[in-house]
Amino acid sequence: MGAALAMANALGVPTVIAAELLPAIEAVMVSKINEQMEAMHGRETG
């Protein structure tokens, strides 16, 4: 999370806002990565 906050700071995003939004963004990223991994796994076995 430290790197994400540093990047947000470099982009001019207030740290408080970045810290508030990061958990939601992370949840979407994890969900999408899982979908991609499942799709890749399905191609390998099917």
PDB file of N, CA, C and O in Angstrom:
ATOM      1  N   MET A   1       0.824  -1.184   0.000  1.00  0.00           N
ATOM      2  CA  MET A   1       0.000   0.000   0.000  1.00  0.00           C
ATOM      3  C   MET A   1       0.870   1.249   0.000  1.00  0.00           C
ATOM      4  O   MET A   1       0.470   2.289  -0.525  1.00  0.00           O
ATOM      5  N   GLY A   2       2.038   1.151   0.577  1.00  0.00           N
ATOM      6  CA  GLY A   2       2.931   2.302   0.614  1.00  0.00           C
ATOM      7  C   GLY A   2       3.287   2.804  -0.773  1.00  0.00           C
ATOM      8  O   GLY A   2       3.320   4.009  -1.020  1.00  0.00           O
ATOM      9  N   ALA A   3       3.555   1.864  -1.682  1.00  0.00           N
ATOM     10  CA  ALA A   3       3.903   2.253  -3.050  1.00  0.00           C
ATOM     11  C   ALA A   3       2.712   2.910  -3.742  1.00  0.00           C
ATOM     12  O   ALA A   3       2.871   3.882  -4.481  1.00  0.00           O
ATOM     13  N   ALA A   4       1.534   2.377  -3.500  1.00  0.00           N
ATOM     14  CA  ALA A   4       0.337   2.956  -4.119  1.00  0.00           C
ATOM     15  C   ALA A   4       0.093   4.365  -3.599  1.00  0.00           C
ATOM     16  O   ALA A   4      -0.275   5.252  -4.369  1.00  0.00           O
ATOM     17  N   LEU A   5       0.291   4.578  -2.312  1.00  0.00           N
ATOM     18  CA  LEU A   5       0.109   5.918  -1.755  1.00  0.00           C
ATOM     19  C   LEU A   5       1.167   6.885  -2.272  1.00  0.00           C
ATOM     20  O   LEU A   5       0.880   8.059  -2.508  1.00  0.00           O
ATOM     21  N   ALA A   6       2.384   6.396  -2.448  1.00  0.00           N
ATOM     22  CA  ALA A   6       3.449   7.241  -2.989  1.00  0.00           C
ATOM     23  C   ALA A   6       3.132   7.632  -4.425  1.00  0.00           C
ATOM     24  O   ALA A   6       3.353   8.776  -4.822  1.00  0.00           O
ATOM     25  N   MET A   7       2.612   6.680  -5.209  1.00  0.00           N
ATOM     26  CA  MET A   7       2.247   6.977  -6.589  1.00  0.00           C
ATOM     27  C   MET A   7       1.096   7.988  -6.629  1.00  0.00           C
ATOM     28  O   MET A   7       1.114   8.925  -7.428  1.00  0.00           O
ATOM     29  N   ALA A   8       0.105   7.793  -5.769  1.00  0.00           N
ATOM     30  CA  ALA A   8      -1.009   8.736  -5.715  1.00  0.00           C
ATOM     31  C   ALA A   8      -0.506  10.131  -5.360  1.00  0.00           C
ATOM     32  O   ALA A   8      -0.928  11.123  -5.954  1.00  0.00           O
ATOM     33  N   ASN A   9       0.390  10.196  -4.394  1.00  0.00           N
ATOM     34  CA  ASN A   9       0.966  11.474  -3.980  1.00  0.00           C
ATOM     35  C   ASN A   9       1.701  12.132  -5.147  1.00  0.00           C
ATOM     36  O   ASN A   9       1.581  13.339  -5.356  1.00  0.00           O
ATOM     37  N   ALA A  10       2.459  11.344  -5.906  1.00  0.00           N
ATOM     38  CA  ALA A  10       3.189  11.875  -7.055  1.00  0.00           C
ATOM     39  C   ALA A  10       2.232  12.402  -8.128  1.00  0.00           C
ATOM     40  O   ALA A  10       2.559  13.330  -8.868  1.00  0.00           O
ATOM     41  N   LEU A  11       1.053  11.797  -8.195  1.00  0.00           N
ATOM     42  CA  LEU A  11       0.057  12.244  -9.169  1.00  0.00           C
ATOM     43  C   LEU A  11      -0.795  13.395  -8.651  1.00  0.00           C
ATOM     44  O   LEU A  11      -1.650  13.915  -9.368  1.00  0.00           O
ATOM     45  N   GLY A  12      -0.560  13.789  -7.411  1.00  0.00           N
ATOM     46  CA  GLY A  12      -1.306  14.905  -6.843  1.00  0.00           C
ATOM     47  C   GLY A  12      -2.616  14.515  -6.194  1.00  0.00           C
ATOM     48  O   GLY A  12      -3.436  15.380  -5.885  1.00  0.00           O
ATOM     49  N   VAL A  13      -2.827  13.225  -5.981  1.00  0.00           N
ATOM     50  CA  VAL A  13      -4.047  12.755  -5.323  1.00  0.00           C
ATOM     51  C   VAL A  13      -3.823  12.825  -3.819  1.00  0.00           C
ATOM     52  O   VAL A  13      -2.831  12.292  -3.322  1.00  0.00           O
ATOM     53  N   PRO A  14      -4.715  13.463  -3.094  1.00  0.00           N
ATOM     54  CA  PRO A  14      -4.547  13.537  -1.638  1.00  0.00           C
ATOM     55  C   PRO A  14      -4.482  12.141  -1.015  1.00  0.00           C
ATOM     56  O   PRO A  14      -5.236  11.244  -1.394  1.00  0.00           O
ATOM     57  N   THR A  15      -3.580  11.972  -0.066  1.00  0.00           N
ATOM     58  CA  THR A  15      -3.350  10.672   0.568  1.00  0.00           C
ATOM     59  C   THR A  15      -4.625  10.111   1.192  1.00  0.00           C
ATOM     60  O   THR A  15      -4.875   8.909   1.113  1.00  0.00           O
ATOM     61  N   VAL A  16      -5.420  10.959   1.802  1.00  0.00           N
ATOM     62  CA  VAL A  16      -6.653  10.499   2.452  1.00  0.00           C
ATOM     63  C   VAL A  16      -7.603   9.886   1.430  1.00  0.00           C
ATOM     64  O   VAL A  16      -8.207   8.844   1.685  1.00  0.00           O
ATOM     65  N   ILE A  17      -7.732  10.526   0.284  1.00  0.00           N
ATOM     66  CA  ILE A  17      -8.624  10.009  -0.760  1.00  0.00           C
ATOM     67  C   ILE A  17      -8.079   8.703  -1.318  1.00  0.00           C
ATOM     68  O   ILE A  17      -8.828   7.746  -1.514  1.00  0.00           O
ATOM     69  N   ALA A  18      -6.778   8.665  -1.572  1.00  0.00           N
ATOM     70  CA  ALA A  18      -6.171   7.436  -2.099  1.00  0.00           C
ATOM     71  C   ALA A  18      -6.361   6.283  -1.126  1.00  0.00           C
ATOM     72  O   ALA A  18      -6.713   5.177  -1.534  1.00  0.00           O
ATOM     73  N   ALA A  19      -6.131   6.535   0.156  1.00  0.00           N
ATOM     74  CA  ALA A  19      -6.284   5.478   1.159  1.00  0.00           C
ATOM     75  C   ALA A  19      -7.732   4.998   1.244  1.00  0.00           C
ATOM     76  O   ALA A  19      -7.988   3.825   1.517  1.00  0.00           O
ATOM     77  N   GLU A  20      -8.658   5.894   1.015  1.00  0.00           N
ATOM     78  CA  GLU A  20     -10.078   5.537   1.061  1.00  0.00           C
ATOM     79  C   GLU A  20     -10.484   4.694  -0.154  1.00  0.00           C
ATOM     80  O   GLU A  20     -11.297   3.779  -0.031  1.00  0.00           O
ATOM     81  N   LEU A  21      -9.923   5.000  -1.310  1.00  0.00           N
ATOM     82  CA  LEU A  21     -10.311   4.321  -2.550  1.00  0.00           C
ATOM     83  C   LEU A  21      -9.554   3.033  -2.824  1.00  0.00           C
ATOM     84  O   LEU A  21     -10.072   2.153  -3.512  1.00  0.00           O
ATOM     85  N   LEU A  22      -8.347   2.901  -2.304  1.00  0.00           N
ATOM     86  CA  LEU A  22      -7.517   1.748  -2.639  1.00  0.00           C
ATOM     87  C   LEU A  22      -8.148   0.394  -2.322  1.00  0.00           C
ATOM     88  O   LEU A  22      -8.026  -0.512  -3.147  1.00  0.00           O
ATOM     89  N   PRO A  23      -8.808   0.196  -1.191  1.00  0.00           N
ATOM     90  CA  PRO A  23      -9.410  -1.127  -0.949  1.00  0.00           C
ATOM     91  C   PRO A  23     -10.447  -1.522  -2.004  1.00  0.00           C
ATOM     92  O   PRO A  23     -10.505  -2.683  -2.408  1.00  0.00           O
ATOM     93  N   ALA A  24     -11.251  -0.580  -2.444  1.00  0.00           N
ATOM     94  CA  ALA A  24     -12.246  -0.883  -3.475  1.00  0.00           C
ATOM     95  C   ALA A  24     -11.567  -1.193  -4.803  1.00  0.00           C
ATOM     96  O   ALA A  24     -11.959  -2.127  -5.503  1.00  0.00           O
ATOM     97  N   ILE A  25     -10.567  -0.425  -5.142  1.00  0.00           N
ATOM     98  CA  ILE A  25      -9.832  -0.662  -6.394  1.00  0.00           C
ATOM     99  C   ILE A  25      -9.139  -2.018  -6.335  1.00  0.00           C
ATOM    100  O   ILE A  25      -9.149  -2.765  -7.314  1.00  0.00           O
ATOM    101  N   GLU A  26      -8.540  -2.337  -5.198  1.00  0.00           N
ATOM    102  CA  GLU A  26      -7.863  -3.623  -5.039  1.00  0.00           C
ATOM    103  C   GLU A  26      -8.847  -4.785  -5.205  1.00  0.00           C
ATOM    104  O   GLU A  26      -8.519  -5.788  -5.840  1.00  0.00           O
ATOM    105  N   ALA A  27     -10.027  -4.656  -4.649  1.00  0.00           N
ATOM    106  CA  ALA A  27     -11.025  -5.725  -4.756  1.00  0.00           C
ATOM    107  C   ALA A  27     -11.391  -5.987  -6.210  1.00  0.00           C
ATOM    108  O   ALA A  27     -11.517  -7.142  -6.618  1.00  0.00           O
ATOM    109  N   VAL A  28     -11.563  -4.936  -6.992  1.00  0.00           N
ATOM    110  CA  VAL A  28     -11.888  -5.097  -8.410  1.00  0.00           C
ATOM    111  C   VAL A  28     -10.706  -5.721  -9.151  1.00  0.00           C
ATOM    112  O   VAL A  28     -10.896  -6.601  -9.990  1.00  0.00           O
ATOM    113  N   MET A  29      -9.494  -5.273  -8.847  1.00  0.00           N
ATOM    114  CA  MET A  29      -8.314  -5.827  -9.503  1.00  0.00           C
ATOM    115  C   MET A  29      -8.178  -7.318  -9.222  1.00  0.00           C
ATOM    116  O   MET A  29      -7.911  -8.097 -10.136  1.00  0.00           O
ATOM    117  N   VAL A  30      -8.357  -7.718  -7.985  1.00  0.00           N
ATOM    118  CA  VAL A  30      -8.246  -9.131  -7.622  1.00  0.00           C
ATOM    119  C   VAL A  30      -9.312  -9.946  -8.336  1.00  0.00           C
ATOM    120  O   VAL A  30      -9.032 -11.034  -8.838  1.00  0.00           O
ATOM    121  N   SER A  31     -10.517  -9.429  -8.382  1.00  0.00           N
ATOM    122  CA  SER A  31     -11.604 -10.125  -9.068  1.00  0.00           C
ATOM    123  C   SER A  31     -11.282 -10.326 -10.546  1.00  0.00           C
ATOM    124  O   SER A  31     -11.474 -11.419 -11.079  1.00  0.00           O
ATOM    125  N   LYS A  32     -10.803  -9.297 -11.199  1.00  0.00           N
ATOM    126  CA  LYS A  32     -10.479  -9.383 -12.625  1.00  0.00           C
ATOM    127  C   LYS A  32      -9.302 -10.317 -12.878  1.00  0.00           C
ATOM    128  O   LYS A  32      -9.306 -11.070 -13.852  1.00  0.00           O
ATOM    129  N   ILE A  33      -8.302 -10.273 -12.016  1.00  0.00           N
ATOM    130  CA  ILE A  33      -7.165 -11.188 -12.162  1.00  0.00           C
ATOM    131  C   ILE A  33      -7.626 -12.628 -11.995  1.00  0.00           C
ATOM    132  O   ILE A  33      -7.204 -13.509 -12.745  1.00  0.00           O
ATOM    133  N   ASN A  34      -8.491 -12.871 -11.014  1.00  0.00           N
ATOM    134  CA  ASN A  34      -9.021 -14.222 -10.815  1.00  0.00           C
ATOM    135  C   ASN A  34      -9.798 -14.692 -12.036  1.00  0.00           C
ATOM    136  O   ASN A  34      -9.672 -15.848 -12.438  1.00  0.00           O
ATOM    137  N   GLU A  35     -10.596 -13.816 -12.630  1.00  0.00           N
ATOM    138  CA  GLU A  35     -11.337 -14.173 -13.836  1.00  0.00           C
ATOM    139  C   GLU A  35     -10.379 -14.557 -14.964  1.00  0.00           C
ATOM    140  O   GLU A  35     -10.608 -15.533 -15.677  1.00  0.00           O
ATOM    141  N   GLN A  36      -9.312 -13.786 -15.117  1.00  0.00           N
ATOM    142  CA  GLN A  36      -8.348 -14.072 -16.173  1.00  0.00           C
ATOM    143  C   GLN A  36      -7.637 -15.398 -15.914  1.00  0.00           C
ATOM    144  O   GLN A  36      -7.416 -16.182 -16.838  1.00  0.00           O
ATOM    145  N   MET A  37      -7.283 -15.644 -14.664  1.00  0.00           N
ATOM    146  CA  MET A  37      -6.604 -16.895 -14.336  1.00  0.00           C
ATOM    147  C   MET A  37      -7.516 -18.094 -14.576  1.00  0.00           C
ATOM    148  O   MET A  37      -7.068 -19.126 -15.075  1.00  0.00           O
ATOM    149  N   GLU A  38      -8.792 -17.959 -14.223  1.00  0.00           N
ATOM    150  CA  GLU A  38      -9.742 -19.039 -14.458  1.00  0.00           C
ATOM    151  C   GLU A  38      -9.926 -19.283 -15.958  1.00  0.00           C
ATOM    152  O   GLU A  38     -10.025 -20.430 -16.393  1.00  0.00           O
ATOM    153  N   ALA A  39      -9.969 -18.210 -16.742  1.00  0.00           N
ATOM    154  CA  ALA A  39     -10.112 -18.354 -18.181  1.00  0.00           C
ATOM    155  C   ALA A  39      -8.879 -19.040 -18.775  1.00  0.00           C
ATOM    156  O   ALA A  39      -9.006 -19.905 -19.642  1.00  0.00           O
ATOM    157  N   MET A  40      -7.702 -18.660 -18.314  1.00  0.00           N
ATOM    158  CA  MET A  40      -6.478 -19.294 -18.798  1.00  0.00           C
ATOM    159  C   MET A  40      -6.423 -20.755 -18.391  1.00  0.00           C
ATOM    160  O   MET A  40      -6.016 -21.602 -19.186  1.00  0.00           O
ATOM    161  N   HIS A  41      -6.821 -21.060 -17.183  1.00  0.00           N
ATOM    162  CA  HIS A  41      -6.804 -22.435 -16.692  1.00  0.00           C
ATOM    163  C   HIS A  41      -7.788 -23.286 -17.486  1.00  0.00           C
ATOM    164  O   HIS A  41      -7.498 -24.441 -17.798  1.00  0.00           O
ATOM    165  N   GLY A  42      -8.919 -22.740 -17.808  1.00  0.00           N
ATOM    166  CA  GLY A  42      -9.912 -23.461 -18.598  1.00  0.00           C
ATOM    167  C   GLY A  42      -9.403 -23.777 -19.990  1.00  0.00           C
ATOM    168  O   GLY A  42      -9.699 -24.843 -20.530  1.00  0.00           O
ATOM    169  N   ARG A  43      -8.647 -22.874 -20.575  1.00  0.00           N
ATOM    170  CA  ARG A  43      -8.079 -23.103 -21.907  1.00  0.00           C
ATOM    171  C   ARG A  43      -7.024 -24.213 -21.873  1.00  0.00           C
ATOM    172  O   ARG A  43      -6.914 -25.002 -22.811  1.00  0.00           O
ATOM    173  N   GLU A  44      -6.250 -24.267 -20.782  1.00  0.00           N
ATOM    174  CA  GLU A  44      -5.188 -25.264 -20.675  1.00  0.00           C
ATOM    175  C   GLU A  44      -5.753 -26.676 -20.570  1.00  0.00           C
ATOM    176  O   GLU A  44      -5.184 -27.618 -21.121  1.00  0.00           O
ATOM    177  N   THR A  45      -6.887 -26.825 -19.853  1.00  0.00           N
ATOM    178  CA  THR A  45      -7.413 -28.160 -19.610  1.00  0.00           C
ATOM    179  C   THR A  45      -8.496 -28.550 -20.600  1.00  0.00           C
ATOM    180  O   THR A  45      -8.813 -29.731 -20.736  1.00  0.00           O
ATOM    181  N   GLY A  46      -9.064 -27.579 -21.289  1.00  0.00           N
ATOM    182  CA  GLY A  46     -10.211 -27.890 -22.109  1.00  0.00           C
ATOM    183  C   GLY A  46      -9.926 -27.945 -23.530  1.00  0.00           C
ATOM    184  O   GLY A  46     -10.825 -28.202 -24.330  1.00  0.00           O
TER     185      GLY A  46
END
